[in-house]
């Protein structure tokens, strides 16, 4: 009986010494644990994209149309997609990316609305 207890004590202490604070090694390199992608979600995106499928700028601009028209929330949604960089005297916008050059919020909102509403509706898949 003492012999069994002695063997159990030796085996138990050997397993305790085998556990260390160092990460497990494969050869001379540490074993790396891979975390799944998509654990962090971007708070700046106005509409959540399906996992693994990035949304186009057009789809994100159309998602902003769901917010109330003429509000600061809709403008913030547009600004999150295309950050504003005002110029002294911008010409007429030729594309939605040119809307960021308008300094006045009302002009910028009207510009984005015009382009977002003119985009043909994309099929939802």
C-alpha positions as CSV (number, residue, x, y, z in Angstrom):
1,X,0.0,0.0,0.0
2,X,2.8,2.4,0.8
3,X,4.4,1.5,-2.5
4,X,1.3,2.5,-4.4
5,X,1.1,5.8,-2.5
6,X,4.8,6.5,-3.2
7,X,4.4,5.8,-7.0
8,X,1.3,8.0,-7.1
9,X,3.1,10.8,-5.3
10,X,6.1,10.6,-7.7
11,X,3.8,10.6,-10.8
12,X,1.7,13.4,-9.5
13,X,4.7,15.6,-8.7
14,X,6.3,14.8,-12.1
15,X,3.1,16.0,-13.9
16,X,3.1,19.2,-11.7
17,X,6.7,20.0,-12.7
18,X,5.9,19.4,-16.4
19,X,3.4,22.2,-16.4
20,X,5.3,25.5,-16.9
21,X,4.4,29.1,-17.6
22,X,6.1,28.9,-21.1
23,X,3.8,28.3,-24.1
24,X,4.0,24.9,-25.7
25,X,6.8,24.6,-28.3
26,X,7.0,23.0,-31.7
27,X,10.7,22.6,-32.4
28,X,12.2,25.9,-31.4
29,X,9.1,28.0,-32.2
30,X,6.1,28.6,-29.8
31,X,2.8,26.9,-30.7
32,X,0.4,29.6,-31.9
33,X,-3.3,29.5,-31.2
34,X,-5.4,31.0,-34.1
35,X,-8.4,33.1,-33.1
36,X,-11.4,33.2,-35.4
37,X,-11.8,36.2,-37.7
38,X,-14.6,38.8,-37.2
39,X,-14.4,39.0,-33.4
40,X,-14.2,42.8,-33.6
41,X,-16.9,44.7,-35.5
42,X,-16.3,48.2,-36.8
43,X,-18.6,50.7,-35.1
44,X,-18.2,53.2,-37.9
45,X,-19.9,51.1,-40.6
46,X,-23.5,52.2,-41.0
47,X,-24.8,48.8,-42.2
48,X,-23.6,45.4,-41.1
49,X,-22.2,43.4,-43.9
50,X,-22.8,39.7,-44.1
51,X,-19.9,37.8,-42.7
52,X,-17.1,37.2,-45.3
53,X,-18.7,39.5,-47.9
54,X,-17.6,43.1,-47.8
55,X,-20.2,45.7,-48.9
56,X,-19.5,48.1,-51.7
57,X,-19.6,51.9,-51.2
58,X,-22.8,52.1,-53.2
59,X,-24.5,49.6,-50.8
60,X,-23.3,51.5,-47.8
61,X,-24.5,54.8,-49.2
62,X,-27.9,53.3,-49.9
63,X,-28.0,52.0,-46.3
64,X,-27.7,55.6,-45.1
65,X,-31.0,56.4,-46.9
66,X,-32.8,54.5,-44.3
67,X,-32.0,57.2,-41.7
68,X,-34.3,60.3,-41.5
69,X,-33.7,62.7,-44.3
70,X,-32.0,66.0,-43.5
71,X,-30.7,64.9,-40.1
72,X,-27.3,65.0,-38.6
73,X,-27.4,61.2,-38.3
74,X,-27.6,60.7,-42.0
75,X,-24.8,63.1,-42.6
76,X,-22.7,61.3,-40.0
77,X,-23.5,58.0,-41.8
78,X,-22.2,59.4,-45.1
79,X,-19.2,61.0,-43.4
80,X,-18.3,57.6,-41.9
81,X,-18.1,56.1,-45.4
82,X,-16.4,59.1,-47.1
83,X,-14.7,61.4,-44.5
84,X,-15.1,65.1,-45.3
85,X,-12.0,67.1,-46.6
86,X,-13.3,70.6,-47.3
87,X,-11.7,72.7,-50.0
88,X,-12.0,76.5,-50.3
89,X,-14.3,76.6,-53.3
90,X,-15.3,73.2,-54.7
91,X,-16.9,73.0,-58.1
92,X,-20.0,70.9,-58.8
93,X,-19.6,67.4,-57.7
94,X,-19.0,64.9,-60.6
95,X,-19.2,61.8,-58.3
96,X,-20.1,60.9,-54.8
97,X,-16.5,61.1,-53.7
98,X,-16.5,64.8,-54.5
99,X,-19.3,65.5,-52.0
100,X,-16.6,65.4,-49.2
101,X,-15.2,68.7,-50.5
102,X,-18.3,70.8,-49.5
103,X,-17.7,72.7,-46.3
104,X,-21.4,73.3,-45.4
105,X,-23.2,70.4,-43.9
106,X,-26.4,71.1,-45.8
107,X,-24.6,71.1,-49.2
108,X,-22.7,67.9,-48.4
109,X,-25.9,66.2,-47.3
110,X,-27.8,67.3,-50.4
111,X,-24.9,66.1,-52.6
112,X,-24.7,62.7,-51.0
113,X,-28.5,62.3,-51.2
114,X,-28.5,63.1,-54.9
115,X,-26.0,60.4,-55.7
116,X,-27.3,57.8,-53.2
117,X,-30.8,58.1,-54.6
118,X,-29.6,57.9,-58.2
119,X,-27.8,54.6,-57.6
120,X,-29.8,51.7,-59.0
121,X,-31.1,49.3,-56.3
122,X,-28.8,46.3,-55.9
123,X,-30.3,42.9,-55.7
124,X,-30.3,41.5,-52.2
125,X,-28.7,38.1,-52.0
